[in-house]
Structure formats: structure tokens, C-alpha cells
């Protein structure tokens, strides 16, 4: 976990620029779609809040009265704080340094839980998902965005070339840390995608799990609830 913390602290100041450039801005649309699918409620937990884009989108769409965001990277959360201050959202977002495998919240505390492009970095995946289930109230909704791989042959080949050859060069030029984006590439390849990830959700108690592929399967939106 310390390796992941150092990695994201090291790229935090240029993470957003890389993210938007690498996805050609489509990542904003993916987040909007995820938030739009929520029913809405009073309290929402954003796990691996990062630089705050998903938490801010939740408030922009009025899907929660307050968002609590947790992350292990203080560097990423410093970027999030600057955005929140700039948008005058200080009273509506609370940011905490916390481990997703040991959430510092009581059972049934939140109406919804979200996570944007963070679960593939969890060292203890099932324990972290179980914690997300624990703090979610009965009837509450889970929304997870994660990078996947296109299923169509030609698009898959193009994406693999982009992911393995182009993206690390963009990342190294912007952040001077090419190693970070080798990790980024490998984490996408290793991640249990589609039905395999739904099986993880079901194993910790989530119900009605499903997923929607976005932009030829480059990203996927996973949806489930707590009965």
C-alpha cells in the first residue's frame, strides 16, 4: 500500500492533465453517466476520491447533500481540496486519509458508495469491497468505474498499442515518471473484469450486480446494491 501511496503522491499535480489528455476528455462523460445512474440521497462515500472529480460531479448533479471522500494519497487529496475551494464546496465535501480495507465509519452510514478508477489498485480487494458493503445502508447503491479492455478484435489491438506504447510516453512527458504509467498499464491488464468482478461483489454480499461497457469497452460501470 505504501508503494501505491508514493506513486500517486508523485504524480498528483499532473494527474488530471494526463487523465484528460490520455482519454481525450471522454473520462468526464464516463463519470457523468455513472453519477446520473444514482437515485440520490443525503450522504455519499467516494472511495479512492483522488483529485475529486467524481465527488464534485455527484454534487453538481445533486445526487447527495454531502460527500465524504477517502484516499491514501494526501497529494491527490490536496489537488481535490484546491478544486473544492475554488468551487465553494468546502461545506459539502469532507476528505479523509483512510484505508479502504478499514473504513472509519459505522455500519449503514451512507446512502451510496462510489469509486472511480481505484479498485484495481486495492491490495485487499474483497476486504475493501466488504467494507464498502458494510457502511452502505440497506437499499443503498454502489457505483464503480474501472478501466477494462475492448472486446472487438481491431479496437482491442489499437487500444493495446495505445495503452502499452503511447500512454506511457504521454505520462513520462507530463510527469517525468514513466514507471508510474507502466504500473498503470499493468494494473488494467491484471484487473478482474466484467463477470469476474461481479463475482467479487456477490461474494461480499452485494445484490443485483450488473455492468455497462463504455466507449467500446475501454471503461466499465459496475452497479449493485445492498439488500
QUIDA-V202704 format. One record per backbone hydrogen bond with DSSP energy under -1.0 kcal/mol. NH is the residue of the N-H (numbers start at 0). CO is the residue of the C=O. If there is no record, write none. Layout:
NH;CO / NH;CO
This chain:
4;0 / 5;1 / 6;2 / 7;3 / 8;4 / 9;5 / 13;10 / 17;13 / 18;14 / 19;15 / 20;16 / 21;17 / 22;18 / 24;19 / 25;22 / 27;24 / 29;25 / 30;26 / 31;27 / 32;28 / 33;29 / 34;30 / 35;31 / 36;32 / 37;34 / 40;62 / 43;65 / 44;111 / 45;67 / 46;113 / 47;69 / 48;69 / 51;48 / 55;51 / 56;52 / 57;53 / 58;54 / 59;55 / 60;56 / 62;57 / 64;41 / 65;41 / 66;91 / 67;43 / 68;93 / 69;45 / 70;95 / 76;72 / 77;73 / 78;74 / 79;75 / 80;76 / 81;77 / 82;78 / 83;79 / 84;80 / 85;81 / 86;82 / 87;84 / 88;83 / 91;88 / 93;66 / 95;68 / 97;70 / 101;98 / 104;102 / 107;133 / 108;134 / 109;134 / 110;42 / 111;42 / 112;140 / 113;44 / 114;142 / 116;144 / 120;117 / 121;118 / 127;123 / 128;124 / 129;125 / 130;126 / 131;127 / 132;128 / 133;129 / 134;130 / 136;109 / 138;225 / 139;136 / 140;110 / 141;223 / 142;112 / 143;221 / 144;114 / 145;219 / 147;217 / 155;151 / 156;152 / 157;153 / 158;154 / 159;155 / 160;156 / 161;157 / 162;158 / 163;159 / 164;160 / 165;160 / 166;161 / 169;165 / 170;166 / 171;167 / 172;168 / 173;169 / 174;170 / 175;171 / 181;177 / 182;178 / 183;179 / 184;180 / 185;181 / 186;182 / 187;183 / 188;184 / 189;185 / 190;186 / 195;192 / 197;193 / 198;194 / 200;196 / 201;197 / 202;198 / 204;201 / 205;200 / 206;224 / 209;222 / 211;220 / 213;218 / 217;214 / 218;213 / 219;145 / 220;211 / 221;143 / 222;209 / 223;141 / 224;206 / 225;139
